[in-house]
């Protein structure tokens, strides 16, 4: 599933779950919003200008987690897809809590808007820079196959200043 094109995988991730288990704290979120980033062909991608110490995980094998700080404040996570060495990744932007809502509330310090943004999603799941380079197949942050229910909307990506015309954001609108 993770070795296809960044666009096919982005759409396929909708309805899957992302799960963490740290000690006795278990959380899962159904993925409802993602964005595709296509490496050297995408000026909005962190890998557009090549490999750096920050983006090395993007060049790894499919299923590698690329975690970075946004604006020096929030952790954000991407799943690397496609061929190893081709830095394509899908940003996990948001989802619906599925398991461990109480833990998410504790981590976020609030009961509303738990996972409706990439930084909120990481905070609710307990994902940090320590998880950068780990595997979503057998690492501490796991991708669990799911089934998308509802319509998928394609829109422009959020919070970027270049390549804004590309409809590379995928949102699961109905269902769950």
DRENDO-1510 file (C-alpha; in Angstrom, 1 decimal, always signed):
<recs>
REC; n; res; u; v; w
REC; 1; UNK; +0.0; +0.0; +0.0 .
REC; 2; UNK; +2.8; +2.5; +0.8 .
REC; 3; UNK; +4.9; +1.8; -2.3 .
REC; 4; UNK; +2.5; +3.4; -4.8 .
REC; 5; UNK; +2.4; +6.9; -6.1 .
REC; 6; UNK; +2.2; +9.7; -3.5 .
REC; 7; UNK; -1.2; +10.6; -4.8 .
REC; 8; UNK; -2.6; +7.1; -4.7 .
REC; 9; UNK; -1.2; +6.4; -1.2 .
REC; 10; UNK; -2.5; +9.8; +0.1 .
REC; 11; UNK; -6.0; +8.8; -0.9 .
REC; 12; UNK; -5.6; +5.2; +0.3 .
REC; 13; UNK; -4.5; +6.4; +3.8 .
REC; 14; UNK; -7.9; +8.0; +4.4 .
REC; 15; UNK; -9.9; +5.7; +6.7 .
REC; 16; UNK; -6.8; +4.0; +8.0 .
REC; 17; UNK; -5.8; +4.4; +11.6 .
REC; 18; UNK; -2.6; +5.7; +13.1 .
REC; 19; UNK; -2.0; +4.3; +16.6 .
REC; 20; UNK; +0.5; +4.8; +19.4 .
REC; 21; UNK; +1.1; +2.7; +22.5 .
REC; 22; UNK; +3.5; +4.3; +25.0 .
REC; 23; UNK; +3.5; +2.3; +28.3 .
REC; 24; UNK; -0.1; +1.8; +29.2 .
REC; 25; UNK; -1.3; +4.7; +27.1 .
REC; 26; UNK; -2.9; +3.6; +23.9 .
REC; 27; UNK; -4.3; +6.0; +21.3 .
REC; 28; UNK; -5.7; +5.6; +17.8 .
REC; 29; UNK; -7.1; +8.1; +15.3 .
REC; 30; UNK; -8.9; +7.4; +12.0 .
REC; 31; UNK; -7.1; +9.4; +9.3 .
REC; 32; UNK; -9.5; +11.9; +7.6 .
REC; 33; UNK; -7.2; +14.5; +6.1 .
REC; 34; UNK; -3.8; +14.2; +4.4 .
REC; 35; UNK; -1.6; +16.1; +2.0 .
REC; 36; UNK; +0.8; +14.8; -0.7 .
REC; 37; UNK; +4.3; +16.1; -1.1 .
REC; 38; UNK; +6.3; +15.1; -4.2 .
REC; 39; UNK; +10.0; +15.7; -3.5 .
REC; 40; UNK; +12.0; +17.4; -6.2 .
REC; 41; UNK; +8.9; +18.1; -8.3 .
REC; 42; UNK; +7.2; +20.0; -5.5 .
REC; 43; UNK; +8.5; +23.4; -4.3 .
REC; 44; UNK; +6.4; +23.0; -1.1 .
REC; 45; UNK; +8.2; +19.8; -0.1 .
REC; 46; UNK; +10.9; +19.8; +2.5 .
REC; 47; UNK; +13.0; +17.7; +0.1 .
REC; 48; UNK; +12.6; +20.0; -2.9 .
REC; 49; UNK; +16.3; +21.1; -2.7 .
REC; 50; UNK; +17.6; +17.7; -1.8 .
REC; 51; UNK; +18.7; +15.8; +1.3 .
REC; 52; UNK; +19.5; +17.7; +4.6 .
REC; 53; UNK; +19.9; +16.5; +8.1 .
REC; 54; UNK; +16.3; +17.5; +8.8 .
REC; 55; UNK; +14.7; +15.7; +6.0 .
REC; 56; UNK; +16.8; +12.5; +5.8 .
REC; 57; UNK; +13.9; +10.3; +6.7 .
REC; 58; UNK; +12.0; +11.4; +3.6 .
REC; 59; UNK; +14.6; +9.5; +1.5 .
REC; 60; UNK; +14.1; +6.2; +3.4 .
REC; 61; UNK; +12.0; +3.2; +2.6 .
REC; 62; UNK; +8.2; +3.4; +2.3 .
REC; 63; UNK; +6.6; +3.4; +5.8 .
REC; 64; UNK; +9.2; +5.5; +7.4 .
REC; 65; UNK; +7.9; +8.3; +9.6 .
REC; 66; UNK; +9.2; +11.8; +8.9 .
REC; 67; UNK; +8.6; +14.0; +11.9 .
REC; 68; UNK; +9.6; +17.7; +12.0 .
REC; 69; UNK; +8.8; +20.8; +13.9 .
REC; 70; UNK; +6.5; +23.3; +12.3 .
REC; 71; UNK; +7.4; +27.0; +13.1 .
REC; 72; UNK; +9.6; +25.6; +15.9 .
REC; 73; UNK; +6.5; +24.8; +17.9 .
REC; 74; UNK; +4.4; +21.8; +16.7 .
REC; 75; UNK; +5.5; +18.4; +15.7 .
REC; 76; UNK; +4.1; +17.2; +12.4 .
REC; 77; UNK; +4.3; +13.7; +10.9 .
REC; 78; UNK; +4.5; +12.4; +7.4 .
REC; 79; UNK; +4.5; +8.8; +6.1 .
REC; 80; UNK; +7.2; +8.2; +3.4 .
REC; 81; UNK; +5.8; +6.5; +0.3 .
REC; 82; UNK; +7.0; +5.2; -3.1 .
REC; 83; UNK; +10.5; +4.1; -3.9 .
REC; 84; UNK; +13.4; +4.4; -1.4 .
REC; 85; UNK; +15.5; +7.4; -2.3 .
REC; 86; UNK; +12.5; +9.2; -3.9 .
REC; 87; UNK; +11.5; +11.7; -1.2 .
REC; 88; UNK; +7.7; +11.5; -1.5 .
REC; 89; UNK; +5.7; +11.7; +1.7 .
REC; 90; UNK; +2.1; +12.2; +2.9 .
REC; 91; UNK; +1.5; +14.6; +5.7 .
REC; 92; UNK; -1.1; +13.3; +8.2 .
REC; 93; UNK; -3.2; +16.5; +8.8 .
REC; 94; UNK; -6.1; +15.3; +10.9 .
REC; 95; UNK; -8.5; +12.6; +12.0 .
REC; 96; UNK; -11.2; +11.3; +14.3 .
REC; 97; UNK; -10.3; +9.9; +17.7 .
REC; 98; UNK; -11.0; +6.2; +17.9 .
REC; 99; UNK; -9.2; +4.8; +21.0 .
REC; 100; UNK; -7.9; +6.7; +24.0 .
REC; 101; UNK; -9.8; +10.0; +23.9 .
REC; 102; UNK; -9.1; +10.6; +27.6 .
REC; 103; UNK; -5.4; +10.3; +27.0 .
REC; 104; UNK; -5.7; +12.7; +24.0 .
REC; 105; UNK; -7.6; +15.2; +26.2 .
REC; 106; UNK; -4.8; +15.0; +28.9 .
REC; 107; UNK; -2.1; +15.5; +26.3 .
REC; 108; UNK; -3.9; +18.4; +24.6 .
REC; 109; UNK; -5.2; +20.0; +27.8 .
REC; 110; UNK; -8.6; +20.4; +26.2 .
REC; 111; UNK; -11.6; +18.3; +25.1 .
REC; 112; UNK; -12.4; +20.0; +21.8 .
REC; 113; UNK; -10.4; +20.1; +18.5 .
REC; 114; UNK; -8.2; +17.2; +19.6 .
REC; 115; UNK; -6.9; +16.0; +16.2 .
REC; 116; UNK; -8.1; +18.5; +13.6 .
REC; 117; UNK; -4.6; +19.7; +12.5 .
REC; 118; UNK; -1.2; +18.2; +12.0 .
REC; 119; UNK; +0.3; +19.6; +15.2 .
REC; 120; UNK; -2.8; +18.7; +17.3 .
REC; 121; UNK; -2.8; +15.2; +15.8 .
REC; 122; UNK; +0.9; +14.6; +16.9 .
REC; 123; UNK; +0.3; +16.1; +20.4 .
REC; 124; UNK; -2.9; +14.0; +20.9 .
REC; 125; UNK; -1.0; +10.8; +19.8 .
REC; 126; UNK; +2.2; +11.7; +21.7 .
REC; 127; UNK; +4.3; +11.7; +18.6 .
REC; 128; UNK; +7.5; +13.8; +18.8 .
REC; 129; UNK; +10.8; +14.2; +17.0 .
REC; 130; UNK; +12.0; +11.0; +18.8 .
REC; 131; UNK; +9.8; +9.1; +16.3 .
REC; 132; UNK; +11.5; +10.6; +13.2 .
REC; 133; UNK; +12.9; +7.7; +11.1 .
REC; 134; UNK; +10.9; +5.0; +12.8 .
REC; 135; UNK; +8.6; +2.6; +10.9 .
REC; 136; UNK; +4.8; +2.8; +10.8 .
REC; 137; UNK; +4.9; -1.0; +10.1 .
REC; 138; UNK; +6.8; -2.2; +13.2 .
REC; 139; UNK; +7.7; +0.9; +15.1 .
REC; 140; UNK; +6.1; +2.8; +18.1 .
REC; 141; UNK; +3.7; +4.7; +15.8 .
REC; 142; UNK; +1.7; +2.2; +13.7 .
REC; 143; UNK; -0.4; +2.4; +10.6 .
REC; 144; UNK; -3.4; +0.1; +10.7 .
REC; 145; UNK; -5.4; -0.6; +7.5 .
REC; 146; UNK; -8.9; +0.7; +7.5 .
REC; 147; UNK; -11.7; +1.4; +5.1 .
REC; 148; UNK; -12.7; +4.8; +3.9 .
REC; 149; UNK; -16.4; +5.6; +4.2 .
REC; 150; UNK; -17.7; +8.7; +2.6 .
REC; 151; UNK; -16.7; +11.1; -0.2 .
REC; 152; UNK; -13.2; +12.3; -0.8 .
REC; 153; UNK; -12.6; +15.9; -1.6 .
REC; 154; UNK; -9.4; +17.2; -3.2 .
REC; 155; UNK; -8.4; +20.7; -2.4 .
REC; 156; UNK; -5.3; +22.9; -2.3 .
REC; 157; UNK; -2.9; +22.3; +0.5 .
REC; 158; UNK; -3.0; +24.5; +3.7 .
REC; 159; UNK; -0.3; +26.7; +5.1 .
REC; 160; UNK; +2.1; +26.8; +2.1 .
REC; 161; UNK; +3.3; +29.7; +0.1 .
REC; 162; UNK; +4.3; +28.0; -3.1 .
REC; 163; UNK; +2.5; +25.4; -5.4 .
REC; 164; UNK; -0.8; +26.5; -3.9 .
REC; 165; UNK; -2.7; +25.6; -7.0 .
REC; 166; UNK; -2.0; +21.9; -6.7 .
REC; 167; UNK; -5.0; +19.9; -5.4 .
REC; 168; UNK; -2.9; +17.6; -3.3 .
REC; 169; UNK; -5.0; +17.7; +0.0 .
REC; 170; UNK; -7.4; +14.9; +0.4 .
REC; 171; UNK; -10.2; +15.0; +2.9 .
REC; 172; UNK; -12.7; +12.3; +3.9 .
REC; 173; UNK; -15.9; +14.3; +4.1 .
REC; 174; UNK; -18.7; +12.0; +5.1 .
REC; 175; UNK; -19.0; +8.9; +7.2 .
REC; 176; UNK; -16.8; +7.2; +9.7 .
</recs>
